[in-house]
Amino acid sequence: MSEHAPQACDLIIEAGLIVPVMPLGQVLHQHALVIDGGVIVAILPMAEARARFVAQQTHSRPDSVLIPGLVNAHTHNPMTLLRGIADDLPLMAWLQEHIWPAEGRVISPEFVADGCTFAIAEMLRGGTTCCNEHYFFPDAQAETYKKYGFRARIGLPVIDFPTAWAKTDEEYFARAGEVQAAWRGDGLISMALAPHAPYTVNDANFRRVHELAAQWDIPVHLHLHETAQEVQQSLEQYGQRPIARLDKLGLINERLIAVHMTQLTEAEIHLCAERGVSVVHCPESNLKLASGFCPACALLRAGVNLAIGTDGAASNNDLDMFGETRTAALLAKAVAEDATALSAAEALHAATLGSARAMGLGEVIGSLEVGKQADIACIALDSLEAQPLYNVISQIVYATGRHQVSDVWIAGQPKLIHRKLVEMDEAELAANARQWQAKVQG
C-alpha cells in the first residue's frame, strides 16, 4: 500500500463553520471533522480531509456550524415528568409543600427511567450530549442513559431522611457503593457523590462523602449557597456560613461541583479559585425561584471554572442549554454592571468545556479537539432568523434556538439526524408523558 493511500475512518462531517471552543473564540471555515472509533482523529480543511481519508459515511452540512455537544452540568432529569407542577413559588415552599409530596406519590425506578428517557429526547433535540444528574434511583438512571448511548455522570444521593431509594444513612452509602462498583470504568456512564445540600446533610455524612470521593476518585455534586435563607440557617445552626462549614469538613477542593452559589463573599470566591472548586450557574431556575444571582463574572475573573446547568424541568421549566447560556450571558452583564462580562465565547465555553471540566470530563469532551470523544452538535444557519451572519459565536449564544439543532452525535454515534431522533419514537414518548401526568395528578 502506498504511504499516500487514503486512510480508512468511520465518519467525516463537513461543515461551513466549526467552533471548536478551544482555542477560545476560534472559528474554522470549510473544515471537516474526521472520526474513527468514536474519537476525533483529525480536523482539516474539507479538501484535505477528502484527500487523506476515506470514510464509511460522510455528512455534508455546508450551511451549518459544528460545536461540541452542550454539557448540562446540573439537572434532575426524572423531574421532567413534573414540568410545571408548581410554579411561581419560592424555593422552600416549592420544594417542601409541592415537589417532595408529588415525588412521594410517584417516585419509583419506572418513574426515573421514563423521566430520563423523556429528558434524553429533549436534550438531544437541543444539542446537549452529556448531563450531570442529581436524583434518586441512580441505578435506573445509569441503565437508561446507557440504553440510549447518552453520556452522563450520575449522582449517588445522600440526604438525612428516608426516601424511596434508602431509609438510613448506612443504606444510602451501601447502595451508593453498589452502583459505583457496577459502573466503574464504563465509557459513557460515571458517578459522583451527590449530598443534597448543607441544610439536609449532617457533618458525619459529609465527612463520609469526603472520604469516599477520594477513595473512589469521583466528584462531589452539591447544591450550595443557593439562597440567603440557607446561609442564615447555617449561621444560626452552626455559627458559620455553609462554605466555611464544608471547608472544615474537607470538601472545598477540586472535586467539588458547587451548584447555584448565589450568596458569595469576595473571600469565598477567592477560596473557590484557590481550591479548584467548579461552580455551576443555573440562572433561569435561580431567577424563577428568586434565589438570588450567581456572580458569574466575578467567579470567572477570579479564575474559578464556570459551568452552566438548567437545573430540573420542575423549576426551569426546560432543558434548553441554548436558552440557559443566553440567560447566563445576559444576567452576568446585569449583575456585574459591565457589558463585557461573560462574553459570547466565554459563555459557550462555560456551556461546553467549563461544564465538562466541572464534571471531571474535560480531557474527554467539551471541545472539538483531536483525541477527544466525538460528541458533536450541528446547528443549521440557513433560516431567516440566522441572517445575516457576522459573528457565529455571538449568533450561537444570543440568537440561536434549540430548534435549529439538526444533528447530534455522541462518541461518533448518530443520535439526531436531520432533526429526527435516531433511536426514539416521539409519539410513544409523548403518550408516556401523558400517562405520568395522569398519575401525578392522581
C-alpha positions as CSV (number, residue, x, y, z in Angstrom):
1,M,0.0,0.0,0.0
2,S,1.3,3.5,-0.9
3,E,2.1,5.7,2.0
4,H,-0.2,8.3,0.3
5,A,-3.2,5.9,0.1
6,P,-6.2,7.4,1.9
7,Q,-6.7,6.2,5.5
8,A,-9.9,4.5,6.4
9,C,-12.2,6.1,9.0
10,D,-15.8,5.7,10.3
11,L,-17.2,9.2,9.7
12,I,-16.4,12.5,8.1
13,I,-18.6,15.5,9.0
14,E,-18.1,18.5,6.8
15,A,-19.4,22.0,7.7
16,G,-19.4,25.5,6.6
17,L,-18.2,26.5,10.0
18,I,-16.7,24.8,13.1
19,V,-16.4,26.3,16.5
20,P,-14.0,24.0,18.4
21,V,-14.3,26.1,21.7
22,M,-10.5,25.6,22.2
23,P,-8.7,27.8,21.4
24,L,-11.3,30.3,22.8
25,G,-13.0,32.2,20.1
26,Q,-11.6,30.2,17.2
27,V,-13.8,29.7,14.1
28,L,-12.8,27.3,11.3
29,H,-14.2,27.8,7.8
30,Q,-15.0,25.0,5.3
31,H,-13.4,22.3,7.6
32,A,-14.2,18.7,8.4
33,L,-14.1,16.5,11.5
34,V,-12.7,13.1,10.9
35,I,-13.9,10.4,13.3
36,D,-12.9,6.9,13.9
37,G,-13.8,4.6,16.8
38,G,-15.9,7.3,18.3
39,V,-12.9,9.7,18.6
40,I,-11.9,12.8,16.6
41,V,-8.7,11.8,14.7
42,A,-8.4,15.0,12.6
43,I,-9.8,18.4,12.0
44,L,-8.8,19.6,8.5
45,P,-9.9,21.7,5.6
46,M,-12.5,19.8,3.6
47,A,-10.4,19.2,0.5
48,E,-7.5,17.9,2.7
49,A,-9.8,15.6,4.7
50,R,-11.2,14.1,1.4
51,A,-7.7,13.5,0.1
52,R,-6.3,11.9,3.2
53,F,-9.3,9.9,4.5
54,V,-11.9,7.5,3.1
55,A,-15.0,7.3,5.3
56,Q,-17.7,4.7,5.6
57,Q,-20.1,7.6,5.9
58,T,-19.9,11.3,5.1
59,H,-22.3,14.0,6.2
60,S,-22.1,17.4,4.5
61,R,-23.5,20.4,6.2
62,P,-22.4,23.5,4.2
63,D,-24.9,25.9,5.8
64,S,-24.3,24.8,9.4
65,V,-21.9,25.2,12.3
66,L,-20.5,22.3,14.3
67,I,-19.9,22.8,18.0
68,P,-19.1,20.4,20.9
69,G,-22.2,18.9,22.3
70,L,-23.5,21.1,25.1
71,V,-22.9,19.8,28.6
72,N,-25.7,20.3,31.2
73,A,-23.7,20.4,34.4
74,H,-26.6,20.2,36.8
75,T,-30.0,18.7,36.3
76,H,-32.7,16.4,37.9
77,N,-33.9,14.8,34.7
78,P,-36.5,12.4,36.0
79,M,-38.3,15.6,37.2
80,T,-39.0,16.4,33.5
81,L,-42.2,14.5,34.2
82,L,-43.1,17.1,36.8
83,R,-42.6,20.1,34.5
84,G,-44.9,22.9,35.5
85,I,-46.4,21.2,38.5
86,A,-45.8,24.0,41.0
87,D,-44.8,27.4,39.5
88,D,-44.4,30.9,40.9
89,L,-43.3,29.8,44.4
90,P,-40.2,30.4,46.5
91,L,-37.7,27.6,46.8
92,M,-38.7,26.1,50.2
93,A,-42.5,26.3,49.6
94,W,-42.0,24.8,46.1
95,L,-39.8,22.0,47.4
96,Q,-41.4,21.1,50.8
97,E,-45.1,21.7,50.0
98,H,-45.3,20.6,46.4
99,I,-42.3,18.8,44.9
100,W,-41.5,16.4,47.8
101,P,-45.1,15.4,48.2
102,A,-45.6,14.8,44.5
103,E,-42.4,12.7,44.4
104,G,-43.6,10.8,47.3
105,R,-46.7,9.7,45.3
106,V,-44.9,8.6,42.2
107,I,-41.2,8.1,42.6
108,S,-40.0,4.7,41.6
109,P,-37.4,3.1,39.3
110,E,-40.1,3.2,36.5
111,F,-40.7,6.9,37.0
112,V,-37.0,7.6,37.0
113,A,-36.3,5.6,33.9
114,D,-39.2,7.1,31.9
115,G,-38.3,10.6,33.1
116,C,-34.7,10.2,32.0
117,T,-35.8,8.8,28.6
118,F,-38.1,11.8,28.0
119,A,-35.3,14.1,29.1
120,I,-32.8,12.4,26.7
121,A,-35.1,13.1,23.8
122,E,-35.4,16.8,24.8
123,M,-31.7,17.2,25.4
124,L,-30.7,15.6,22.1
125,R,-33.2,17.9,20.2
126,G,-31.4,20.8,21.9
127,G,-27.9,19.8,21.1
128,T,-27.0,18.5,24.6
129,T,-24.9,15.4,24.7
130,C,-23.9,15.0,28.3
131,C,-25.6,15.7,31.7
132,N,-24.7,15.8,35.4
133,E,-27.6,14.1,37.3
134,H,-28.7,14.7,40.9
135,Y,-31.6,12.4,41.7
136,F,-32.8,9.1,43.3
137,F,-32.5,5.6,41.8
138,P,-29.1,6.2,40.2
139,D,-29.1,2.6,39.1
140,A,-32.2,3.1,36.9
141,Q,-30.7,6.4,35.6
142,A,-27.5,4.7,34.6
143,E,-29.3,1.9,32.8
144,T,-31.5,4.3,30.9
145,Y,-28.6,6.6,29.8
146,K,-26.6,3.6,28.7
147,K,-29.5,2.2,26.8
148,Y,-29.7,5.3,24.6
149,G,-25.9,5.9,24.4
150,F,-26.2,9.2,26.2
151,R,-23.2,10.4,28.2
152,A,-24.0,11.1,31.9
153,R,-22.4,11.5,35.3
154,I,-24.9,10.1,37.8
155,G,-25.3,11.4,41.4
156,L,-25.3,8.9,44.2
157,P,-27.8,10.6,46.6
158,V,-27.1,11.3,50.3
159,I,-29.7,13.0,52.4
160,D,-30.6,12.9,56.1
161,F,-34.1,11.5,55.8
162,P,-35.7,8.3,54.5
163,T,-36.8,8.2,50.8
164,A,-37.9,5.6,48.3
165,W,-34.2,5.0,47.5
166,A,-32.9,4.4,51.0
167,K,-34.1,4.6,54.6
168,T,-31.0,5.0,56.7
169,D,-27.5,6.6,56.4
170,E,-26.0,3.2,56.1
171,E,-28.3,2.2,53.3
172,Y,-27.6,5.4,51.3
173,F,-23.8,4.7,51.5
174,A,-24.2,0.9,50.9
175,R,-26.3,1.4,47.8
176,A,-24.0,4.2,46.6
177,G,-21.1,1.7,46.8
178,E,-23.0,-0.9,44.8
179,V,-23.9,1.4,42.0
180,Q,-20.4,2.9,41.8
181,A,-18.9,-0.6,41.6
182,A,-21.3,-1.7,39.0
183,W,-20.5,1.2,36.6
184,R,-16.8,1.8,37.3
185,G,-14.8,2.1,34.1
186,D,-17.8,2.5,31.8
187,G,-17.1,4.6,28.7
188,L,-20.3,6.7,28.9
189,I,-21.6,6.4,32.5
190,S,-19.7,7.7,35.5
191,M,-20.7,8.5,39.1
192,A,-20.5,11.4,41.5
193,L,-21.4,11.5,45.2
194,A,-24.5,13.8,45.5
195,P,-25.2,15.0,49.0
196,H,-28.3,17.1,48.6
197,A,-27.4,20.4,50.4
198,P,-25.8,21.7,53.7
199,Y,-29.3,22.0,55.2
200,T,-30.2,18.3,54.6
201,V,-26.9,16.6,55.3
202,N,-25.1,16.3,58.7
203,D,-21.4,16.6,59.4
204,A,-20.8,12.9,59.8
205,N,-22.3,12.2,56.4
206,F,-20.3,15.0,54.8
207,R,-17.1,13.5,56.3
208,R,-18.0,10.1,54.8
209,V,-18.8,11.7,51.4
210,H,-15.3,13.4,51.5
211,E,-13.6,10.1,52.3
212,L,-15.4,8.1,49.7
213,A,-15.0,10.7,46.9
214,A,-11.2,10.4,47.4
215,Q,-11.3,6.6,47.7
216,W,-13.4,6.2,44.5
217,D,-11.8,9.2,42.7
218,I,-15.1,10.8,41.8
219,P,-16.6,14.3,42.2
220,V,-19.0,15.6,44.8
221,H,-22.1,17.3,43.3
222,L,-23.8,19.6,45.8
223,H,-26.4,22.4,46.0
224,L,-24.5,25.2,47.9
225,H,-25.2,28.8,48.9
226,E,-28.5,28.6,46.9
227,T,-30.4,31.1,48.9
228,A,-29.9,33.8,51.6
229,Q,-32.2,31.7,53.8
230,E,-29.8,28.7,53.6
231,V,-26.8,30.9,54.7
232,Q,-28.8,32.4,57.6
233,Q,-30.0,29.0,58.7
234,S,-26.4,27.8,58.8
235,L,-25.2,30.8,60.8
236,E,-27.9,30.1,63.4
237,Q,-27.3,26.3,63.5
238,Y,-23.6,26.0,63.1
239,G,-22.3,29.6,63.7
240,Q,-20.8,29.7,60.3
241,R,-21.7,30.0,56.6
242,P,-22.1,26.8,54.7
243,I,-18.8,27.1,52.7
244,A,-16.9,27.6,56.0
245,R,-18.6,24.6,57.5
246,L,-17.8,22.4,54.4
247,D,-14.2,23.7,54.4
248,K,-13.7,22.4,57.9
249,L,-15.0,19.1,56.7
250,G,-12.5,19.0,53.8
251,L,-15.0,19.4,51.0
252,I,-13.9,22.7,49.5
253,N,-11.5,21.2,46.9
254,E,-11.1,20.4,43.2
255,R,-13.6,17.6,43.4
256,L,-16.5,19.9,44.4
257,I,-19.2,20.8,41.9
258,A,-20.9,23.6,43.7
259,V,-24.3,24.4,42.2
260,H,-26.1,27.8,42.4
261,M,-23.7,29.8,44.6
262,T,-25.9,32.9,44.6
263,Q,-24.7,34.1,48.0
264,L,-20.9,34.6,47.9
265,T,-18.5,37.0,49.6
266,E,-15.3,38.1,47.8
267,A,-13.3,35.9,50.2
268,E,-15.4,32.9,49.3
269,I,-15.0,33.5,45.6
270,H,-11.2,33.5,46.0
271,L,-11.3,30.4,48.2
272,C,-13.1,28.6,45.4
273,A,-10.5,29.8,42.9
274,E,-7.6,28.7,45.1
275,R,-9.1,25.2,45.9
276,G,-10.1,24.5,42.3
277,V,-13.9,24.3,43.0
278,S,-16.1,24.4,39.9
279,V,-19.3,26.5,40.1
280,V,-22.4,25.6,38.1
281,H,-24.5,28.6,37.2
282,C,-28.3,27.8,36.8
283,P,-29.6,31.3,36.0
284,E,-33.2,30.5,34.9
285,S,-34.0,28.3,37.9
286,N,-32.4,30.9,40.2
287,L,-34.5,33.7,38.6
288,K,-37.7,31.7,38.7
289,L,-37.4,30.8,42.4
290,A,-36.0,34.2,43.3
291,S,-33.0,32.5,44.8
292,G,-30.5,35.2,44.0
293,F,-27.8,36.0,41.4
294,C,-24.7,33.9,41.0
295,P,-21.7,36.4,40.4
296,A,-20.6,34.6,37.3
297,C,-18.3,37.4,36.0
298,A,-16.6,37.8,39.4
299,L,-16.1,34.0,39.6
300,L,-14.6,33.8,36.1
301,R,-12.3,36.7,36.6
302,A,-11.1,35.2,39.9
303,G,-10.1,32.1,38.0
304,V,-13.0,29.8,39.0
305,N,-14.1,27.2,36.5
306,L,-17.6,28.2,35.5
307,A,-20.2,25.7,34.2
308,I,-23.8,26.0,33.2
309,G,-26.8,23.8,34.1
310,T,-30.5,24.0,33.6
311,D,-31.5,22.5,37.0
312,G,-34.6,20.4,36.7
313,A,-37.6,20.9,34.4
314,A,-39.8,21.4,37.5
315,S,-38.0,24.7,38.3
316,N,-36.8,26.0,35.0
317,N,-39.1,24.6,33.1
318,D,-37.0,23.2,30.2
319,L,-33.6,21.6,29.5
320,D,-32.7,24.1,26.8
321,M,-29.0,24.8,27.1
322,F,-29.1,27.4,24.4
323,G,-31.6,29.4,26.3
324,E,-29.7,28.9,29.6
325,T,-26.4,30.0,28.1
326,R,-28.0,33.2,26.7
327,T,-29.6,34.0,30.0
328,A,-26.3,33.4,31.8
329,A,-24.5,35.8,29.5
330,L,-27.2,38.5,29.8
331,L,-27.6,38.1,33.5
332,A,-23.8,38.3,34.1
333,K,-23.7,41.6,32.4
334,A,-26.6,43.0,34.6
335,V,-25.1,41.7,37.8
336,A,-21.6,42.9,37.1
337,E,-23.0,46.2,35.6
338,D,-20.5,45.6,32.8
339,A,-21.5,44.9,29.1
340,T,-18.2,43.0,28.6
341,A,-18.9,40.5,31.3
342,L,-19.2,36.8,30.2
343,S,-18.7,37.3,26.5
344,A,-20.3,35.1,24.0
345,A,-17.1,33.0,23.6
346,E,-16.8,32.7,27.5
347,A,-20.5,31.7,27.8
348,L,-20.2,29.0,25.1
349,H,-17.0,27.8,26.9
350,A,-18.9,27.5,30.2
351,A,-21.7,25.5,28.5
352,T,-19.3,23.1,27.0
353,L,-15.7,22.7,28.2
354,G,-16.4,24.5,31.5
355,S,-19.2,22.1,32.3
356,A,-17.1,19.1,31.2
357,R,-14.2,20.2,33.4
358,A,-16.6,20.6,36.4
359,M,-17.7,17.0,35.9
360,G,-14.1,15.8,35.7
361,L,-14.6,15.0,31.9
362,G,-12.5,17.9,30.5
363,E,-10.0,15.6,28.9
364,V,-12.7,13.6,27.2
365,I,-15.4,16.0,25.9
366,G,-16.3,19.7,25.9
367,S,-14.3,20.8,22.9
368,L,-13.6,19.6,19.3
369,E,-10.0,18.5,19.6
370,V,-8.1,15.6,18.2
371,G,-8.1,12.7,20.7
372,K,-11.4,13.7,22.3
373,Q,-14.7,11.8,22.0
374,A,-16.8,12.8,19.0
375,D,-19.7,14.4,21.0
376,I,-21.0,17.0,18.4
377,A,-24.0,19.2,17.8
378,C,-24.7,20.7,14.3
379,I,-26.7,23.9,14.1
380,A,-28.4,24.9,10.9
381,L,-27.7,28.5,9.9
382,D,-29.8,28.7,6.7
383,S,-33.1,30.1,8.2
384,L,-34.1,33.7,8.1
385,E,-33.6,34.0,11.8
386,A,-29.9,33.2,11.4
387,Q,-29.3,36.0,8.9
388,P,-27.2,38.0,8.4
389,L,-24.2,36.2,10.0
390,Y,-21.4,38.4,11.1
391,N,-20.0,36.6,14.2
392,V,-21.0,32.9,14.5
393,I,-20.2,32.6,18.2
394,S,-22.3,35.7,19.1
395,Q,-25.0,34.1,16.8
396,I,-24.9,30.8,18.7
397,V,-25.2,32.5,22.2
398,Y,-27.5,35.4,21.5
399,A,-29.7,34.4,18.6
400,T,-29.8,30.6,18.2
401,G,-32.8,28.5,19.3
402,R,-32.6,24.8,20.1
403,H,-35.0,24.1,17.1
404,Q,-32.0,24.9,14.9
405,V,-30.1,21.8,16.0
406,S,-30.2,19.5,13.1
407,D,-27.8,16.7,14.0
408,V,-26.2,15.2,17.1
409,W,-23.5,12.6,17.6
410,I,-22.3,11.0,20.8
411,A,-19.0,9.1,20.7
412,G,-19.4,9.3,16.9
413,Q,-22.8,7.6,17.0
414,P,-25.8,9.4,15.4
415,K,-28.5,10.4,17.8
416,L,-30.3,13.1,15.8
417,I,-30.1,13.3,12.0
418,H,-31.9,16.0,10.0
419,R,-33.9,16.8,13.2
420,K,-35.1,13.2,13.6
421,L,-34.3,11.2,16.7
422,V,-32.5,8.1,15.6
423,E,-33.4,5.6,18.3
424,M,-36.6,7.0,19.9
425,D,-40.2,7.2,18.9
426,E,-41.5,10.7,19.5
427,A,-45.2,9.7,19.6
428,E,-44.5,7.0,22.1
429,L,-42.6,9.4,24.3
430,A,-45.4,11.9,24.3
431,A,-48.0,9.3,25.1
432,N,-45.9,8.0,28.0
433,A,-45.5,11.6,29.4
434,R,-49.3,12.0,29.3
435,Q,-49.7,8.7,31.3
436,W,-47.4,10.1,34.0
437,Q,-49.3,13.3,34.1
438,A,-52.5,11.4,34.9
439,K,-50.7,9.5,37.7
440,V,-49.1,12.7,39.2
441,Q,-52.4,14.5,39.2
442,G,-54.0,11.5,40.9
